[in-house]
Amino acid sequence: MNFRTEAHRLVDWIADYLESIESRRILPDVKPGDISRQLPAHAPEEGEPFERIFADFEQVILPGLVHWQHPNWFAYFASNNSPPSLLGEMLSSGLAVHAMSWVTSPAATELEQTTMEWMRRLLGVPEHLKGVIQDTASTATLSAVIAGRDAAWRRSGRDADIVFYASNEAHSSVLKAARLAGFRPDQLRSVPTDETLAMRADALANMMASDVAAGRVPAVVVVTVGSTSSAAIDPVRATGEIARRHGAFFHVDAAWAGSAAIVPEFRAAFDGLELADSVVMNPHKWLGVNFDCSLLFIRDLPAWLETFSLTPEYLKSAHDADVVNYRDWGIPLGRRFRALKLWFVLRSEGAESLRARIREHVRLGELFGSWVNGDAAFERMAPVSFALVCFRHRPAGMAEAALDDHNRRLLDRINASGKVHLIGTVLRGRFVIRMAIGQRNTAERNVREAWDVIQQCVRA
Amino acid sequence: MNFRTEAHRLVDWIADYLESIESRRILPDVKPGDISRQLPAHAPEEGEPFERIFADFEQVILPGLVHWQHPNWFAYFASNNSPPSLLGEMLSSGLAVHAMSWVTSPAATELEQTTMEWMRRLLGVPEHLKGVIQDTASTATLSAVIAGRDAAWRRSGRDADIVFYASNEAHSSVLKAARLAGFRPDQLRSVPTDETLAMRADALANMMASDVAAGRVPAVVVVTVGSTSSAAIDPVRATGEIARRHGAFFHVDAAWAGSAAIVPEFRAAFDGLELADSVVMNPHKWLGVNFDCSLLFIRDLPAWLETFSLTPEYLKSAHDADVVNYRDWGIPLGRRFRALKLWFVLRSEGAESLRARIREHVRLGELFGSWVNGDAAFERMAPVSFALVCFRHRPAGMAEAALDDHNRRLLDRINASGKVHLIGTVLRGRFVIRMAIGQRNTAERNVREAWDVIQQCVRA
């Protein structure tokens, strides 16, 4: 294969794809097995021309993809790419260096240190937290939970009855992390939430006090700024003070909403970050850095390294005492050169344009929320928070018991339109539809189109 | 930024870089801080033209990188890219879809299922193991150890004194996985090795028997085919039978050497894989698939899902009963579309050309080993295994006690040449130099150049 020729062709294809993405049906119309049954059971023995492979990509694979970069994307949270990020990914793959140790590519480590300091300052994360790029918030949170577990074990002994705390609105990866770290079901506390679905600090305080009274050891508290279901905001300062009082490891999951901390007027939701033992936020969600790029900020690095550092002979280098070896800051040894795409995005976009995009998305969320508020047939199911609106359709006279099914069917019709993509969740036992704004190119006309589609589907 | 214009320029730069990589000094001549002190302390407020950013890449970053794709790469294990893999990475970034659930891009999941079946057949992994792509062997092994820990807990209760077994030659990520999974130091067994540095099955059997006699529960056994230090080959069948007899989870780490299983005449080293509960191998090492692409094959999927599956409302879909949701097969929720690059490589290269490359590298390893054997001033320190040769220089009359320092200094001179890159390790307490052949473009002349550089450095 001639890489140069094929890569030039592919660049044009990708540029065309991204320019014309709005003309595509956002969700594919396929059933399980539709794609795999078109693929042979064995790898070919002989190499094939790329033209033929790419033709199969266009005919077999592409019709089975969901178009995550469509500006009518309102599902999950958006996971953005962007031109500078794509260039960063291309270059990083071309160089194919490892950022596991300083010595395996000094510039990869030092650019990561620099860009993490840039991000720390942009986000207002206190200086005593040091940053590292990980793949996902799931992995970063698992690392934090394991580090907190180990710290509790070091403090109280391996036989201590350690306890984990998070609200019932925490992301599924948080509870999964606690299970993977080995907490028993009886060591997991689900802290109640208030009317905004935020963790109740008083409930956390009571739970921890009675655990301590019973001889148990509060080990880890995970709070969320911007929950997945409703963008609820746990009170960082109040819960952080309680966690610290009990010596528990305090992890802040700001995977999605963390990007909003670059905007001064949204900073209040993050008040208390100086109490955190670790904070995670994902530029791959709202800042246009290709997935995967999850930033983890760590307070007590010596304690962290006690959990994660283990250096065999073949990884030792003469510089180990003077440098950062990021392999010791997390689970995987091998590490891609992810700082490059982050650097390209920050320099190419500049902080002000990133802030402007987030301000605009938050404005669009409030606008959409005002439409819901202004329509008697709809009900807003949680406060509009950042750029997320939870709502349901409530036709006059329909009984509460019928509303879940009604809204599930409505959501199916909305998605079947192929024009927009939203998903649902359950809040306080009731099914709601989530309107999550955050795709890089989403503008007011896209949000209006979503509202139009919803209205049409209500009437259908 | 005009993505199309800049991406075309970057394609030419990458193509030129890869074509001319042999003209570069393989290791940079930089000291800690040399790169970061050239970078500003803050992200820019305003966006900058890409031309200026890329100029900084060339002037500041590039001189601080290690050229991992240089065909004189003999350090660690190679971590290859290749033309079709680069195209796969470009396209995957451009589409930026998530392969976390079937419904988030059905074709991404089904192409992963298909390519994992292709790989399973190519590698001779038994049909009852099902495959998933993970990021690294470190993560895959941690997943396996956690799954094994949970299985032991389910079988014997949470208070059981569970035990973990691996040889002292296992990769550092194996011991790290056991610690992260929560095994106590007294629950970790280091199984002795034989004269080839392979795990002694009889020693494993004895250790397990005395643990059982003492009321402890053998939980996890990790064996390695192709250890990092010396490519030692643990006896899979013999150890697997012992592990199964005790009901322990049996994980096979073939991260590097696993690629050689696609060659029929190298398959014998993997005999007994049908006993494995999980097997990991990395196409990102020896098969030219860009890092990260680590393949994990799993035996007892229902048990595995008991550990890793946790489905919140916002991830439920109507198809969940009929499809594979790979988010439930590992730690991270978010998952890149990695199957694309694997598919491109397998189809573009074809199985026969991948086999030919591995055969050639193994031949070159044997050739290099024969040079070591034929030179009285050198000593081979382990059997030549796959394409790895461990050796040291032993000048006539030099005392054993002086050899470690002598060879460390020799290795420093070899690397300071800038022409080749090798690393050292310690075998049975003695420092040795590792010659690991595996870079995609490494040919006989590159191996000869390495031997010439070594000889020059001996004389220097």
HADDOCK unambig.tbl for C-alpha pairs under 7 A between the chains (distance, minus, plus):
assign (segid A and resid 3 and name CA) (segid B and resid 83 and name CA) 5.27 0.50 0.50
assign (segid A and resid 4 and name CA) (segid B and resid 11 and name CA) 6.55 0.50 0.50
assign (segid A and resid 4 and name CA) (segid B and resid 12 and name CA) 6.54 0.50 0.50
assign (segid A and resid 4 and name CA) (segid B and resid 15 and name CA) 5.90 0.50 0.50
assign (segid A and resid 7 and name CA) (segid B and resid 11 and name CA) 6.46 0.50 0.50
assign (segid A and resid 7 and name CA) (segid B and resid 87 and name CA) 6.38 0.50 0.50
assign (segid A and resid 8 and name CA) (segid B and resid 8 and name CA) 5.94 0.50 0.50
assign (segid A and resid 8 and name CA) (segid B and resid 11 and name CA) 6.68 0.50 0.50
assign (segid A and resid 11 and name CA) (segid B and resid 4 and name CA) 6.55 0.50 0.50
assign (segid A and resid 11 and name CA) (segid B and resid 7 and name CA) 6.46 0.50 0.50
assign (segid A and resid 11 and name CA) (segid B and resid 8 and name CA) 6.69 0.50 0.50
assign (segid A and resid 12 and name CA) (segid B and resid 4 and name CA) 6.55 0.50 0.50
assign (segid A and resid 14 and name CA) (segid B and resid 91 and name CA) 6.96 0.50 0.50
assign (segid A and resid 14 and name CA) (segid B and resid 94 and name CA) 5.89 0.50 0.50
assign (segid A and resid 15 and name CA) (segid B and resid 3 and name CA) 6.99 0.50 0.50
assign (segid A and resid 15 and name CA) (segid B and resid 4 and name CA) 5.89 0.50 0.50
assign (segid A and resid 32 and name CA) (segid B and resid 322 and name CA) 6.93 0.50 0.50
assign (segid A and resid 32 and name CA) (segid B and resid 323 and name CA) 6.38 0.50 0.50
assign (segid A and resid 35 and name CA) (segid B and resid 107 and name CA) 5.92 0.50 0.50
assign (segid A and resid 35 and name CA) (segid B and resid 110 and name CA) 6.30 0.50 0.50
assign (segid A and resid 36 and name CA) (segid B and resid 110 and name CA) 5.33 0.50 0.50
assign (segid A and resid 36 and name CA) (segid B and resid 111 and name CA) 6.53 0.50 0.50
assign (segid A and resid 36 and name CA) (segid B and resid 114 and name CA) 6.49 0.50 0.50
assign (segid A and resid 41 and name CA) (segid B and resid 118 and name CA) 6.69 0.50 0.50
assign (segid A and resid 42 and name CA) (segid B and resid 118 and name CA) 5.12 0.50 0.50
assign (segid A and resid 43 and name CA) (segid B and resid 118 and name CA) 5.28 0.50 0.50
assign (segid A and resid 43 and name CA) (segid B and resid 346 and name CA) 6.39 0.50 0.50
assign (segid A and resid 43 and name CA) (segid B and resid 347 and name CA) 6.73 0.50 0.50
assign (segid A and resid 43 and name CA) (segid B and resid 351 and name CA) 6.92 0.50 0.50
assign (segid A and resid 44 and name CA) (segid B and resid 347 and name CA) 6.05 0.50 0.50
assign (segid A and resid 44 and name CA) (segid B and resid 350 and name CA) 5.29 0.50 0.50
assign (segid A and resid 44 and name CA) (segid B and resid 351 and name CA) 6.28 0.50 0.50
assign (segid A and resid 45 and name CA) (segid B and resid 350 and name CA) 4.81 0.50 0.50
assign (segid A and resid 45 and name CA) (segid B and resid 351 and name CA) 4.58 0.50 0.50
assign (segid A and resid 45 and name CA) (segid B and resid 352 and name CA) 5.39 0.50 0.50
assign (segid A and resid 46 and name CA) (segid B and resid 349 and name CA) 6.91 0.50 0.50
assign (segid A and resid 46 and name CA) (segid B and resid 350 and name CA) 4.31 0.50 0.50
assign (segid A and resid 46 and name CA) (segid B and resid 351 and name CA) 6.39 0.50 0.50
assign (segid A and resid 46 and name CA) (segid B and resid 352 and name CA) 6.15 0.50 0.50
assign (segid A and resid 47 and name CA) (segid B and resid 347 and name CA) 5.62 0.50 0.50
assign (segid A and resid 47 and name CA) (segid B and resid 348 and name CA) 4.67 0.50 0.50
assign (segid A and resid 47 and name CA) (segid B and resid 349 and name CA) 4.35 0.50 0.50
assign (segid A and resid 47 and name CA) (segid B and resid 350 and name CA) 3.96 0.50 0.50
assign (segid A and resid 48 and name CA) (segid B and resid 347 and name CA) 5.80 0.50 0.50
assign (segid A and resid 48 and name CA) (segid B and resid 348 and name CA) 4.97 0.50 0.50
assign (segid A and resid 49 and name CA) (segid B and resid 348 and name CA) 6.37 0.50 0.50
assign (segid A and resid 50 and name CA) (segid B and resid 348 and name CA) 6.27 0.50 0.50
assign (segid A and resid 61 and name CA) (segid B and resid 107 and name CA) 5.47 0.50 0.50
assign (segid A and resid 64 and name CA) (segid B and resid 105 and name CA) 6.53 0.50 0.50
assign (segid A and resid 64 and name CA) (segid B and resid 106 and name CA) 5.54 0.50 0.50
assign (segid A and resid 64 and name CA) (segid B and resid 107 and name CA) 4.58 0.50 0.50
assign (segid A and resid 65 and name CA) (segid B and resid 105 and name CA) 4.60 0.50 0.50
assign (segid A and resid 65 and name CA) (segid B and resid 106 and name CA) 6.07 0.50 0.50
assign (segid A and resid 65 and name CA) (segid B and resid 107 and name CA) 5.54 0.50 0.50
assign (segid A and resid 65 and name CA) (segid B and resid 108 and name CA) 6.94 0.50 0.50
assign (segid A and resid 66 and name CA) (segid B and resid 97 and name CA) 6.81 0.50 0.50
assign (segid A and resid 66 and name CA) (segid B and resid 104 and name CA) 6.17 0.50 0.50
assign (segid A and resid 66 and name CA) (segid B and resid 105 and name CA) 4.85 0.50 0.50
assign (segid A and resid 67 and name CA) (segid B and resid 97 and name CA) 6.85 0.50 0.50
assign (segid A and resid 68 and name CA) (segid B and resid 96 and name CA) 6.63 0.50 0.50
assign (segid A and resid 68 and name CA) (segid B and resid 97 and name CA) 5.52 0.50 0.50
assign (segid A and resid 81 and name CA) (segid B and resid 96 and name CA) 6.43 0.50 0.50
assign (segid A and resid 83 and name CA) (segid B and resid 3 and name CA) 5.27 0.50 0.50
assign (segid A and resid 86 and name CA) (segid B and resid 93 and name CA) 6.26 0.50 0.50
assign (segid A and resid 86 and name CA) (segid B and resid 94 and name CA) 6.71 0.50 0.50
assign (segid A and resid 87 and name CA) (segid B and resid 7 and name CA) 6.37 0.50 0.50
assign (segid A and resid 90 and name CA) (segid B and resid 90 and name CA) 5.88 0.50 0.50
assign (segid A and resid 91 and name CA) (segid B and resid 14 and name CA) 6.97 0.50 0.50
assign (segid A and resid 93 and name CA) (segid B and resid 86 and name CA) 6.26 0.50 0.50
assign (segid A and resid 93 and name CA) (segid B and resid 290 and name CA) 6.71 0.50 0.50
assign (segid A and resid 94 and name CA) (segid B and resid 14 and name CA) 5.88 0.50 0.50
assign (segid A and resid 94 and name CA) (segid B and resid 86 and name CA) 6.71 0.50 0.50
assign (segid A and resid 96 and name CA) (segid B and resid 68 and name CA) 6.62 0.50 0.50
assign (segid A and resid 96 and name CA) (segid B and resid 81 and name CA) 6.44 0.50 0.50
assign (segid A and resid 97 and name CA) (segid B and resid 66 and name CA) 6.80 0.50 0.50
assign (segid A and resid 97 and name CA) (segid B and resid 67 and name CA) 6.83 0.50 0.50
assign (segid A and resid 97 and name CA) (segid B and resid 68 and name CA) 5.50 0.50 0.50
assign (segid A and resid 104 and name CA) (segid B and resid 66 and name CA) 6.17 0.50 0.50
assign (segid A and resid 105 and name CA) (segid B and resid 64 and name CA) 6.52 0.50 0.50
assign (segid A and resid 105 and name CA) (segid B and resid 65 and name CA) 4.59 0.50 0.50
assign (segid A and resid 105 and name CA) (segid B and resid 66 and name CA) 4.84 0.50 0.50
assign (segid A and resid 106 and name CA) (segid B and resid 64 and name CA) 5.52 0.50 0.50
assign (segid A and resid 106 and name CA) (segid B and resid 65 and name CA) 6.06 0.50 0.50
assign (segid A and resid 107 and name CA) (segid B and resid 35 and name CA) 5.90 0.50 0.50
assign (segid A and resid 107 and name CA) (segid B and resid 61 and name CA) 5.45 0.50 0.50
assign (segid A and resid 107 and name CA) (segid B and resid 64 and name CA) 4.58 0.50 0.50
assign (segid A and resid 107 and name CA) (segid B and resid 65 and name CA) 5.54 0.50 0.50
assign (segid A and resid 108 and name CA) (segid B and resid 65 and name CA) 6.93 0.50 0.50
assign (segid A and resid 110 and name CA) (segid B and resid 35 and name CA) 6.29 0.50 0.50
assign (segid A and resid 110 and name CA) (segid B and resid 36 and name CA) 5.35 0.50 0.50
assign (segid A and resid 111 and name CA) (segid B and resid 36 and name CA) 6.54 0.50 0.50
assign (segid A and resid 114 and name CA) (segid B and resid 36 and name CA) 6.51 0.50 0.50
assign (segid A and resid 118 and name CA) (segid B and resid 41 and name CA) 6.70 0.50 0.50
assign (segid A and resid 118 and name CA) (segid B and resid 42 and name CA) 5.11 0.50 0.50
assign (segid A and resid 118 and name CA) (segid B and resid 43 and name CA) 5.27 0.50 0.50
assign (segid A and resid 136 and name CA) (segid B and resid 332 and name CA) 6.31 0.50 0.50
assign (segid A and resid 136 and name CA) (segid B and resid 334 and name CA) 6.60 0.50 0.50
assign (segid A and resid 138 and name CA) (segid B and resid 331 and name CA) 6.89 0.50 0.50
assign (segid A and resid 138 and name CA) (segid B and resid 332 and name CA) 5.04 0.50 0.50
assign (segid A and resid 138 and name CA) (segid B and resid 333 and name CA) 6.28 0.50 0.50
assign (segid A and resid 139 and name CA) (segid B and resid 331 and name CA) 6.55 0.50 0.50
assign (segid A and resid 139 and name CA) (segid B and resid 332 and name CA) 5.69 0.50 0.50
assign (segid A and resid 146 and name CA) (segid B and resid 180 and name CA) 6.65 0.50 0.50
assign (segid A and resid 172 and name CA) (segid B and resid 310 and name CA) 6.73 0.50 0.50
assign (segid A and resid 172 and name CA) (segid B and resid 312 and name CA) 6.07 0.50 0.50
assign (segid A and resid 176 and name CA) (segid B and resid 310 and name CA) 6.82 0.50 0.50
assign (segid A and resid 180 and name CA) (segid B and resid 146 and name CA) 6.66 0.50 0.50
assign (segid A and resid 181 and name CA) (segid B and resid 181 and name CA) 6.10 0.50 0.50
assign (segid A and resid 181 and name CA) (segid B and resid 182 and name CA) 6.98 0.50 0.50
assign (segid A and resid 182 and name CA) (segid B and resid 181 and name CA) 6.98 0.50 0.50
assign (segid A and resid 182 and name CA) (segid B and resid 182 and name CA) 6.83 0.50 0.50
assign (segid A and resid 290 and name CA) (segid B and resid 93 and name CA) 6.72 0.50 0.50
assign (segid A and resid 310 and name CA) (segid B and resid 172 and name CA) 6.74 0.50 0.50
assign (segid A and resid 310 and name CA) (segid B and resid 176 and name CA) 6.81 0.50 0.50
assign (segid A and resid 312 and name CA) (segid B and resid 172 and name CA) 6.08 0.50 0.50
assign (segid A and resid 313 and name CA) (segid B and resid 425 and name CA) 5.16 0.50 0.50
assign (segid A and resid 313 and name CA) (segid B and resid 426 and name CA) 6.11 0.50 0.50
assign (segid A and resid 314 and name CA) (segid B and resid 423 and name CA) 6.82 0.50 0.50
assign (segid A and resid 314 and name CA) (segid B and resid 424 and name CA) 5.83 0.50 0.50
assign (segid A and resid 314 and name CA) (segid B and resid 425 and name CA) 4.67 0.50 0.50
assign (segid A and resid 322 and name CA) (segid B and resid 32 and name CA) 6.91 0.50 0.50
assign (segid A and resid 323 and name CA) (segid B and resid 32 and name CA) 6.36 0.50 0.50
assign (segid A and resid 331 and name CA) (segid B and resid 138 and name CA) 6.88 0.50 0.50
assign (segid A and resid 331 and name CA) (segid B and resid 139 and name CA) 6.56 0.50 0.50
assign (segid A and resid 332 and name CA) (segid B and resid 136 and name CA) 6.32 0.50 0.50
assign (segid A and resid 332 and name CA) (segid B and resid 138 and name CA) 5.05 0.50 0.50
assign (segid A and resid 332 and name CA) (segid B and resid 139 and name CA) 5.70 0.50 0.50
assign (segid A and resid 333 and name CA) (segid B and resid 138 and name CA) 6.28 0.50 0.50
assign (segid A and resid 334 and name CA) (segid B and resid 136 and name CA) 6.62 0.50 0.50
assign (segid A and resid 346 and name CA) (segid B and resid 43 and name CA) 6.40 0.50 0.50
assign (segid A and resid 347 and name CA) (segid B and resid 43 and name CA) 6.73 0.50 0.50
assign (segid A and resid 347 and name CA) (segid B and resid 44 and name CA) 6.03 0.50 0.50
assign (segid A and resid 347 and name CA) (segid B and resid 47 and name CA) 5.63 0.50 0.50
assign (segid A and resid 347 and name CA) (segid B and resid 48 and name CA) 5.81 0.50 0.50
assign (segid A and resid 348 and name CA) (segid B and resid 47 and name CA) 4.67 0.50 0.50
assign (segid A and resid 348 and name CA) (segid B and resid 48 and name CA) 4.96 0.50 0.50
assign (segid A and resid 348 and name CA) (segid B and resid 49 and name CA) 6.37 0.50 0.50
assign (segid A and resid 348 and name CA) (segid B and resid 50 and name CA) 6.27 0.50 0.50
assign (segid A and resid 349 and name CA) (segid B and resid 46 and name CA) 6.92 0.50 0.50
assign (segid A and resid 349 and name CA) (segid B and resid 47 and name CA) 4.36 0.50 0.50
assign (segid A and resid 350 and name CA) (segid B and resid 44 and name CA) 5.27 0.50 0.50
assign (segid A and resid 350 and name CA) (segid B and resid 45 and name CA) 4.79 0.50 0.50
assign (segid A and resid 350 and name CA) (segid B and resid 46 and name CA) 4.30 0.50 0.50
assign (segid A and resid 350 and name CA) (segid B and resid 47 and name CA) 3.95 0.50 0.50
assign (segid A and resid 351 and name CA) (segid B and resid 43 and name CA) 6.91 0.50 0.50
assign (segid A and resid 351 and name CA) (segid B and resid 44 and name CA) 6.26 0.50 0.50
assign (segid A and resid 351 and name CA) (segid B and resid 45 and name CA) 4.58 0.50 0.50
assign (segid A and resid 351 and name CA) (segid B and resid 46 and name CA) 6.39 0.50 0.50
assign (segid A and resid 352 and name CA) (segid B and resid 45 and name CA) 5.38 0.50 0.50
assign (segid A and resid 352 and name CA) (segid B and resid 46 and name CA) 6.15 0.50 0.50
assign (segid A and resid 423 and name CA) (segid B and resid 314 and name CA) 6.83 0.50 0.50
assign (segid A and resid 424 and name CA) (segid B and resid 314 and name CA) 5.84 0.50 0.50
assign (segid A and resid 425 and name CA) (segid B and resid 313 and name CA) 5.18 0.50 0.50
assign (segid A and resid 425 and name CA) (segid B and resid 314 and name CA) 4.69 0.50 0.50
assign (segid A and resid 426 and name CA) (segid B and resid 313 and name CA) 6.12 0.50 0.50
